Amino acid sequence: MSLPPSSSSSSSSSKNNTHACAACKHQRRKCDPARCVLARYFAGERGREFRSVRRLFGVSNLMRIYNGVPPHLRDQAMRAMIFEAETRRRDPVHGCIGVIRALSAQIDAAQRELEVALRQIQLLRSSSQNLQILEPEAKEEVSRRQALVKESPTLAGEDEAN
């Protein structure tokens, strides 16, 4: 079913708008994904991320950084800028440093927990070795005491009474 000519032009412009990347939407221009550098990083539904990046870096600095990075590192650079901008949006005071500090604290806590666990393992191993060393001596001690009890008339009589 085709639409009347008057409504098809408005429909095509709204159709182009839905496929425009967030950067082109912000600049209110048509987006050609084949020529738009930012289209692969800021799809139309990622407007919030683009606004965060634009607020932190600005579009001209974003493009200058992007063009200044070797082509094989551009995806990584864009991910880093998006992460930094989103982190700054979530935590305007600390930004990435807040994330780094939180992760560092988690690493420190995990290291302390690991040290405690390793000490416990070491104690268990040493106590297990001590028991294995003492086991023959303990058997000898029990045998010696049993022999003493049998030899002693007062202790042997008490044992028989119990």
Secondary structure, 3 states (H helix, E strand, C coil): CCCCHHHHHHHHHHHHHHHCCHHHHHHCCCCCCCCCHHHHCCCHHHHHHHHHHHHHHCHHHHHHHHHHCCHHHHHHHHHHHHHHHHHHHHCCCCHHHHHHHHHHHHHHHHHHHHHHHHHHHHHHHHHHHHHHHHHHHHHHHHHHHHHHHHHCHHHHHHHHHC
